[in-house]
Amino acid sequence: MFDATADQLTLNSDAYISLLNGLPRHAGLQETRQPPISRYRLDRRLKQLTRADAQLLADIEQVLQWRHVGEQLASHEVANIEIVKRQQALLSQLQQLTSGPRQMRWWPLYQLVMERLDIRTLVAALWYRHYQSDSTDGNDLPDEVWSTSRHRQRIQHGWNDATFGLERSYPWLTDVLGDIEHERPFQLEQRLLKIIWQRLSRFEQAGDYSFLAVVIYVLKWDLANRWTRYQGDVAQQRFQTLIDKGLMSVPEFSAGEAP
């Protein structure tokens, strides 16, 4: 786990400029036919990062990228509470950075991670309510802490509302709910990938050469890889498996990604 007290972080350094200028640009998600660089080559480029940077990036990927947790959850090798603990640990580290030197430089990264976890929680709650919950008031949610999202209490209090009363802040919730209710795994995942891509692009608009830009590039690479490897028939099969196993932390579940 990354140590937030480490001093090896070099925001806006020449190393970041060199690294980012050496990476091919991402096309728009819907225009992507393959990632702009192989993961092998990307990992080689990322060796330019300091040890502290590399560890923090690895922690972020482990928490945010489904390929790191999806198969473990699906096989019940890791319980949902363990995933939540990892999220809490990462957020705690980022909070330390936002209260330390150069705190304003770290705040967007904390917001990015928190927002991504909010999206995952909202979609997972819609999923759980539709497929697993027999409750009319959300009182059968897991007793343990089941989410790090800022919207946890709002979800529980608004359990009977179709979109938990959050549709003004997240207008796409209605469409996601429709995909879940009508069992449209292809549309669901495509929609989630687009939503997350758009949100990353907004953070990207800052346009600076920093660690945040590196994180966004890597997270977009993962989305592009999932987009290009999508298989509709595999999606339907995994969709049903997830329903049968009753996973709370399903989304974003990459149901149609080829093995």
C-alpha positions in Angstrom: 0.0 0.0 0.0 1.2 3.5 -0.9 2.6 5.6 2.0 1.1 9.1 1.9 4.0 10.4 4.0 6.5 9.5 1.3 8.3 12.5 -0.4 9.1 10.8 -3.7 6.1 12.3 -5.4 7.0 14.7 -8.2 3.9 16.5 -9.5 4.4 18.4 -12.7 8.0 17.2 -13.1 9.9 16.8 -16.3 9.5 13.1 -15.9 5.7 13.4 -16.2 6.0 15.6 -19.3 8.3 13.1 -20.9 6.1 10.1 -20.0 2.9 11.7 -21.2 4.3 13.1 -24.4 5.6 9.7 -25.2 2.2 8.0 -25.0 -0.1 7.9 -28.0 -3.3 9.8 -27.5 -6.6 8.0 -26.9 -9.3 8.3 -29.6 -12.9 8.8 -28.5 -14.3 5.7 -26.8 -16.8 4.9 -29.6 -14.1 5.4 -32.3 -11.7 3.0 -30.5 -10.9 -0.2 -32.3 -8.0 -1.1 -30.1 -6.1 0.6 -27.3 -3.5 3.0 -28.6 -0.7 1.1 -27.0 -0.4 -2.5 -25.7 -0.5 -3.0 -22.0 3.0 -4.5 -22.1 4.4 -1.3 -23.7 2.3 0.9 -21.4 3.8 -0.9 -18.4 7.3 -0.3 -19.7 6.6 3.4 -20.1 5.2 3.5 -16.6 8.5 2.4 -15.2 9.5 6.1 -15.5 7.4 6.7 -12.4 8.9 7.0 -9.0 8.4 4.0 -6.7 5.8 6.0 -4.7 3.9 7.1 -7.8 3.9 3.5 -9.1 2.6 2.1 -5.9 -0.2 4.7 -5.7 -1.2 4.0 -9.3 -1.3 0.3 -8.6 -3.5 0.9 -5.5 -5.9 3.0 -7.6 -6.0 0.4 -10.4 -6.7 -2.4 -7.9 -9.7 -0.5 -6.4 -11.2 1.0 -9.6 -10.5 -1.5 -12.4 -12.9 -4.4 -12.5 -10.3 -6.8 -13.9 -8.6 -6.7 -10.5 -11.7 -7.7 -8.5 -14.4 -9.0 -10.7 -13.3 -12.6 -11.1 -12.4 -12.9 -7.4 -15.9 -11.6 -6.5 -17.6 -13.9 -9.0 -15.8 -16.9 -7.5 -16.4 -15.6 -3.9 -12.7 -15.6 -3.3 -13.0 -12.1 -1.8 -16.0 -10.9 0.2 -17.6 -7.5 -0.5 -16.4 -6.2 2.8 -12.8 -6.8 1.8 -13.3 -4.8 -1.3 -14.8 -2.0 0.8 -11.8 -2.1 3.1 -9.5 -1.6 0.2 -11.5 1.4 -1.0 -11.4 2.9 2.5 -7.7 2.5 2.7 -7.1 4.2 -0.6 -9.4 7.1 0.3 -7.7 7.5 3.6 -4.3 7.8 1.9 -5.6 10.3 -0.6 -7.2 12.3 2.2 -3.8 12.6 3.8 -2.4 14.0 0.6 -5.2 16.5 0.3 -4.3 17.8 3.8 -0.6 18.0 3.2 1.8 20.0 1.1 0.4 20.8 -2.4 -3.0 19.8 -1.1 -4.8 21.5 -4.0 -2.9 19.4 -6.5 -4.2 16.2 -4.9 -7.8 17.2 -4.5 -8.9 16.4 -8.1 -7.5 12.9 -7.8 -9.4 12.3 -4.6 -12.6 13.6 -6.3 -12.0 11.3 -9.3 -11.7 8.2 -7.1 -14.6 9.2 -4.9 -16.8 9.8 -7.9 -16.0 6.5 -9.5 -16.9 4.7 -6.3 -20.2 6.7 -6.1 -21.1 5.5 -9.6 -20.3 1.9 -8.7 -22.3 2.1 -5.5 -25.4 3.6 -7.2 -25.4 1.0 -10.0 -24.7 -1.9 -7.5 -27.6 -0.7 -5.3 -30.0 -0.6 -8.3 -28.8 -4.2 -9.2 -29.2 -5.5 -5.6 -32.6 -4.0 -5.1 -33.9 -5.5 -8.4 -32.4 -9.0 -8.1 -31.7 -9.8 -4.5 -33.6 -7.6 -2.1 -37.0 -8.6 -0.7 -37.2 -5.4 1.4 -39.4 -2.4 0.7 -37.3 -0.1 2.8 -33.7 -1.3 2.3 -33.4 -2.8 5.7 -32.0 -6.1 4.3 -28.8 -4.4 3.1 -25.7 -6.0 4.5 -25.1 -5.3 8.2 -21.4 -4.5 7.6 -20.3 -1.4 5.8 -21.2 -2.2 2.2 -20.0 1.0 0.5 -17.7 3.9 0.9 -19.9 6.2 -1.2 -21.1 9.6 -0.1 -24.6 8.5 -1.1 -24.9 5.4 1.2 -27.4 6.9 3.6 -29.3 8.6 0.7 -29.7 5.2 -1.0 -31.0 3.6 2.2 -33.4 6.5 2.9 -34.6 6.6 -0.7 -34.9 2.9 -1.2 -38.5 3.1 -2.5 -37.6 5.8 -5.0 -36.8 4.4 -8.4 -33.5 6.3 -8.5 -33.1 6.9 -4.8 -34.0 10.6 -5.3 -30.7 11.2 -7.1 -31.8 11.5 -10.7 -31.2 15.2 -10.8 -27.5 14.7 -9.9 -27.3 11.5 -12.0 -29.8 11.7 -14.9 -28.4 8.5 -16.4 -29.7 6.4 -13.4 -33.1 6.0 -15.1 -31.5 4.4 -18.2 -29.3 2.2 -16.2 -32.3 1.0 -14.2 -34.1 0.2 -17.4 -31.1 -1.9 -18.6 -31.1 -3.8 -15.4 -34.8 -4.4 -15.2 -35.0 -5.6 -18.9 -31.7 -7.6 -18.6 -29.8 -5.8 -21.3 -26.2 -6.5 -20.4 -24.7 -5.2 -23.6 -26.5 -1.8 -23.3 -25.7 -1.7 -19.6 -22.0 -2.1 -19.9 -21.8 0.1 -22.9 -23.6 2.8 -21.1 -21.4 2.6 -18.0 -18.2 2.7 -20.0 -19.4 5.8 -21.8 -20.4 7.5 -18.5 -17.1 6.8 -16.9 -15.2 7.8 -20.0 -17.0 11.1 -20.1 -16.3 11.8 -16.4 -12.6 11.0 -16.9 -12.5 13.4 -19.8 -13.9 16.2 -17.6 -11.1 15.7 -15.1 -8.7 15.6 -18.0 -9.6 19.1 -19.1 -7.3 20.6 -16.5 -4.6 19.7 -19.2 -1.6 19.7 -16.9 1.2 17.2 -16.9 0.8 15.7 -13.5 0.3 12.3 -11.8 -3.5 12.9 -12.3 -3.0 12.9 -16.0 -1.1 9.6 -15.8 -3.9 8.0 -13.8 -6.5 9.2 -16.2 -4.6 7.8 -19.2 -4.2 4.4 -17.5 -7.9 4.3 -16.5 -9.0 5.2 -20.0 -6.7 2.5 -21.4 -8.6 0.0 -19.3 -12.0 1.3 -20.6 -10.8 1.2 -24.2 -9.5 -2.3 -23.7 -12.9 -3.4 -22.3 -14.8 -1.6 -25.1 -12.8 -3.4 -27.9 -13.0 -6.9 -26.3 -16.7 -6.8 -25.6 -18.6 -10.0 -26.6 -22.4 -9.9 -26.5 -22.9 -13.6 -26.0 -20.4 -13.7 -23.1 -22.2 -10.7 -21.6 -25.5 -12.5 -21.4 -23.9 -15.6 -19.8 -22.0 -13.6 -17.2 -25.0 -11.4 -16.5 -27.0 -14.5 -15.5 -24.1 -15.9 -13.5 -23.9 -12.7 -11.5 -27.7 -12.7 -10.9 -27.5 -16.3 -9.7 -24.6 -15.6 -7.3 -26.3 -12.5 -5.9 -23.2 -10.3 -5.8 -23.6 -6.9 -4.1 -20.6 -5.3 -5.8 -21.4 -6.3 -9.3 -21.1 -3.1 -11.4 -19.2 -2.1 -13.2 -18.9 -5.8 -13.9 -17.4 -6.1 -17.4 -19.9 -8.8 -18.2 -19.0 -9.1 -21.9 -15.3 -8.9 -21.7 -13.6 -11.8 -23.4 -11.4 -13.9 -21.1 
